[in-house]
Amino acid sequence: MTSQLCIVLTQVCRFGSFICKAIGGQLINLRV
């Protein structure tokens, strides 16, 4: 169960970082 939870958390972190990069890129584009 613990290993499965770690896998899920890893996927969530990757997806979250992808969203952060996308939002960050849009903010930079808007500023420029």
PDB file of N, CA, C and O in Angstrom:
ATOM      1  N   MET A   1       0.839  -1.205   0.000  1.00  0.00           N
ATOM      2  CA  MET A   1       0.000   0.000   0.000  1.00  0.00           C
ATOM      3  C   MET A   1       0.875   1.257   0.000  1.00  0.00           C
ATOM      4  O   MET A   1       0.583   2.226  -0.701  1.00  0.00           O
ATOM      5  N   THR A   2       1.934   1.230   0.781  1.00  0.00           N
ATOM      6  CA  THR A   2       2.790   2.410   0.876  1.00  0.00           C
ATOM      7  C   THR A   2       3.457   2.705  -0.463  1.00  0.00           C
ATOM      8  O   THR A   2       3.514   3.856  -0.896  1.00  0.00           O
ATOM      9  N   SER A   3       3.959   1.662  -1.113  1.00  0.00           N
ATOM     10  CA  SER A   3       4.634   1.863  -2.408  1.00  0.00           C
ATOM     11  C   SER A   3       3.647   2.405  -3.435  1.00  0.00           C
ATOM     12  O   SER A   3       4.002   3.245  -4.261  1.00  0.00           O
ATOM     13  N   GLN A   4       2.407   1.923  -3.381  1.00  0.00           N
ATOM     14  CA  GLN A   4       1.390   2.397  -4.328  1.00  0.00           C
ATOM     15  C   GLN A   4       1.113   3.878  -4.078  1.00  0.00           C
ATOM     16  O   GLN A   4       0.947   4.654  -5.019  1.00  0.00           O
ATOM     17  N   LEU A   5       1.065   4.258  -2.817  1.00  0.00           N
ATOM     18  CA  LEU A   5       0.812   5.660  -2.468  1.00  0.00           C
ATOM     19  C   LEU A   5       1.952   6.533  -2.983  1.00  0.00           C
ATOM     20  O   LEU A   5       1.716   7.623  -3.504  1.00  0.00           O
ATOM     21  N   CYS A   6       3.177   6.057  -2.839  1.00  0.00           N
ATOM     22  CA  CYS A   6       4.340   6.818  -3.322  1.00  0.00           C
ATOM     23  C   CYS A   6       4.260   7.017  -4.831  1.00  0.00           C
ATOM     24  O   CYS A   6       4.572   8.096  -5.337  1.00  0.00           O
ATOM     25  N   ILE A   7       3.844   5.978  -5.549  1.00  0.00           N
ATOM     26  CA  ILE A   7       3.730   6.080  -7.009  1.00  0.00           C
ATOM     27  C   ILE A   7       2.691   7.139  -7.369  1.00  0.00           C
ATOM     28  O   ILE A   7       2.914   7.957  -8.262  1.00  0.00           O
ATOM     29  N   VAL A   8       1.569   7.120  -6.681  1.00  0.00           N
ATOM     30  CA  VAL A   8       0.506   8.100  -6.952  1.00  0.00           C
ATOM     31  C   VAL A   8       1.010   9.512  -6.659  1.00  0.00           C
ATOM     32  O   VAL A   8       0.784  10.433  -7.444  1.00  0.00           O
ATOM     33  N   LEU A   9       1.691   9.677  -5.532  1.00  0.00           N
ATOM     34  CA  LEU A   9       2.208  11.001  -5.164  1.00  0.00           C
ATOM     35  C   LEU A   9       3.207  11.494  -6.200  1.00  0.00           C
ATOM     36  O   LEU A   9       3.224  12.677  -6.541  1.00  0.00           O
ATOM     37  N   THR A  10       4.037  10.586  -6.701  1.00  0.00           N
ATOM     38  CA  THR A  10       5.030  10.966  -7.715  1.00  0.00           C
ATOM     39  C   THR A  10       4.337  11.460  -8.978  1.00  0.00           C
ATOM     40  O   THR A  10       4.743  12.463  -9.565  1.00  0.00           O
ATOM     41  N   GLN A  11       3.287  10.751  -9.392  1.00  0.00           N
ATOM     42  CA  GLN A  11       2.555  11.155 -10.594  1.00  0.00           C
ATOM     43  C   GLN A  11       1.882  12.508 -10.373  1.00  0.00           C
ATOM     44  O   GLN A  11       1.874  13.356 -11.265  1.00  0.00           O
ATOM     45  N   VAL A  12       1.316  12.705  -9.178  1.00  0.00           N
ATOM     46  CA  VAL A  12       0.652  13.979  -8.868  1.00  0.00           C
ATOM     47  C   VAL A  12       1.671  15.116  -8.893  1.00  0.00           C
ATOM     48  O   VAL A  12       1.385  16.199  -9.404  1.00  0.00           O
ATOM     49  N   CYS A  13       2.860  14.869  -8.341  1.00  0.00           N
ATOM     50  CA  CYS A  13       3.903  15.900  -8.313  1.00  0.00           C
ATOM     51  C   CYS A  13       4.336  16.245  -9.733  1.00  0.00           C
ATOM     52  O   CYS A  13       4.527  17.418 -10.054  1.00  0.00           O
ATOM     53  N   ARG A  14       4.493  15.235 -10.586  1.00  0.00           N
ATOM     54  CA  ARG A  14       4.898  15.491 -11.972  1.00  0.00           C
ATOM     55  C   ARG A  14       3.822  16.300 -12.679  1.00  0.00           C
ATOM     56  O   ARG A  14       4.129  17.257 -13.390  1.00  0.00           O
ATOM     57  N   PHE A  15       2.559  15.921 -12.488  1.00  0.00           N
ATOM     58  CA  PHE A  15       1.459  16.627 -13.141  1.00  0.00           C
ATOM     59  C   PHE A  15       1.374  18.053 -12.607  1.00  0.00           C
ATOM     60  O   PHE A  15       1.140  18.992 -13.368  1.00  0.00           O
ATOM     61  N   GLY A  16       1.565  18.213 -11.300  1.00  0.00           N
ATOM     62  CA  GLY A  16       1.508  19.535 -10.676  1.00  0.00           C
ATOM     63  C   GLY A  16       2.625  20.443 -11.192  1.00  0.00           C
ATOM     64  O   GLY A  16       2.395  21.616 -11.487  1.00  0.00           O
ATOM     65  N   SER A  17       3.829  19.895 -11.297  1.00  0.00           N
ATOM     66  CA  SER A  17       4.961  20.695 -11.790  1.00  0.00           C
ATOM     67  C   SER A  17       4.729  21.091 -13.247  1.00  0.00           C
ATOM     68  O   SER A  17       5.110  22.184 -13.665  1.00  0.00           O
ATOM     69  N   PHE A  18       4.099  20.193 -14.023  1.00  0.00           N
ATOM     70  CA  PHE A  18       3.798  20.496 -15.432  1.00  0.00           C
ATOM     71  C   PHE A  18       2.826  21.670 -15.508  1.00  0.00           C
ATOM     72  O   PHE A  18       2.981  22.565 -16.339  1.00  0.00           O
ATOM     73  N   ILE A  19       1.810  21.656 -14.622  1.00  0.00           N
ATOM     74  CA  ILE A  19       0.823  22.746 -14.605  1.00  0.00           C
ATOM     75  C   ILE A  19       1.519  24.052 -14.186  1.00  0.00           C
ATOM     76  O   ILE A  19       1.277  25.110 -14.767  1.00  0.00           O
ATOM     77  N   CYS A  20       2.377  23.958 -13.178  1.00  0.00           N
ATOM     78  CA  CYS A  20       3.084  25.161 -12.707  1.00  0.00           C
ATOM     79  C   CYS A  20       3.932  25.753 -13.824  1.00  0.00           C
ATOM     80  O   CYS A  20       3.967  26.972 -13.995  1.00  0.00           O
ATOM     81  N   LYS A  21       4.612  24.907 -14.583  1.00  0.00           N
ATOM     82  CA  LYS A  21       5.450  25.395 -15.686  1.00  0.00           C
ATOM     83  C   LYS A  21       4.580  26.055 -16.749  1.00  0.00           C
ATOM     84  O   LYS A  21       4.944  27.098 -17.290  1.00  0.00           O
ATOM     85  N   ALA A  22       3.425  25.447 -17.051  1.00  0.00           N
ATOM     86  CA  ALA A  22       2.540  26.000 -18.071  1.00  0.00           C
ATOM     87  C   ALA A  22       2.003  27.361 -17.625  1.00  0.00           C
ATOM     88  O   ALA A  22       1.985  28.316 -18.402  1.00  0.00           O
ATOM     89  N   ILE A  23       1.567  27.437 -16.370  1.00  0.00           N
ATOM     90  CA  ILE A  23       1.028  28.704 -15.850  1.00  0.00           C
ATOM     91  C   ILE A  23       2.139  29.751 -15.782  1.00  0.00           C
ATOM     92  O   ILE A  23       1.936  30.908 -16.150  1.00  0.00           O
ATOM     93  N   GLY A  24       3.320  29.332 -15.307  1.00  0.00           N
ATOM     94  CA  GLY A  24       4.449  30.259 -15.210  1.00  0.00           C
ATOM     95  C   GLY A  24       4.815  30.806 -16.580  1.00  0.00           C
ATOM     96  O   GLY A  24       5.090  31.998 -16.720  1.00  0.00           O
ATOM     97  N   GLY A  25       4.820  29.944 -17.591  1.00  0.00           N
ATOM     98  CA  GLY A  25       5.162  30.380 -18.946  1.00  0.00           C
ATOM     99  C   GLY A  25       4.150  31.394 -19.461  1.00  0.00           C
ATOM    100  O   GLY A  25       4.517  32.368 -20.117  1.00  0.00           O
ATOM    101  N   GLN A  26       2.866  31.159 -19.159  1.00  0.00           N
ATOM    102  CA  GLN A  26       1.831  32.089 -19.618  1.00  0.00           C
ATOM    103  C   GLN A  26       1.981  33.433 -18.923  1.00  0.00           C
ATOM    104  O   GLN A  26       1.808  34.482 -19.544  1.00  0.00           O
ATOM    105  N   LEU A  27       2.304  33.401 -17.626  1.00  0.00           N
ATOM    106  CA  LEU A  27       2.479  34.654 -16.889  1.00  0.00           C
ATOM    107  C   LEU A  27       3.639  35.445 -17.465  1.00  0.00           C
ATOM    108  O   LEU A  27       3.549  36.663 -17.616  1.00  0.00           O
ATOM    109  N   ILE A  28       4.733  34.756 -17.790  1.00  0.00           N
ATOM    110  CA  ILE A  28       5.904  35.442 -18.362  1.00  0.00           C
ATOM    111  C   ILE A  28       5.523  36.055 -19.710  1.00  0.00           C
ATOM    112  O   ILE A  28       5.923  37.177 -20.021  1.00  0.00           O
ATOM    113  N   ASN A  29       4.750  35.314 -20.508  1.00  0.00           N
ATOM    114  CA  ASN A  29       4.342  35.827 -21.822  1.00  0.00           C
ATOM    115  C   ASN A  29       3.454  37.061 -21.653  1.00  0.00           C
ATOM    116  O   ASN A  29       3.566  38.018 -22.419  1.00  0.00           O
ATOM    117  N   LEU A  30       2.571  37.037 -20.646  1.00  0.00           N
ATOM    118  CA  LEU A  30       1.677  38.172 -20.436  1.00  0.00           C
ATOM    119  C   LEU A  30       2.474  39.405 -20.006  1.00  0.00           C
ATOM    120  O   LEU A  30       2.173  40.520 -20.433  1.00  0.00           O
ATOM    121  N   ARG A  31       3.479  39.208 -19.169  1.00  0.00           N
ATOM    122  CA  ARG A  31       4.287  40.341 -18.698  1.00  0.00           C
ATOM    123  C   ARG A  31       5.032  40.980 -19.863  1.00  0.00           C
ATOM    124  O   ARG A  31       5.137  42.203 -19.954  1.00  0.00           O
ATOM    125  N   VAL A  32       5.546  40.137 -20.750  1.00  0.00           N
ATOM    126  CA  VAL A  32       6.292  40.674 -21.892  1.00  0.00           C
ATOM    127  C   VAL A  32       5.287  41.176 -22.934  1.00  0.00           C
ATOM    128  O   VAL A  32       5.686  41.673 -23.987  1.00  0.00           O
TER     129      VAL A  32
END
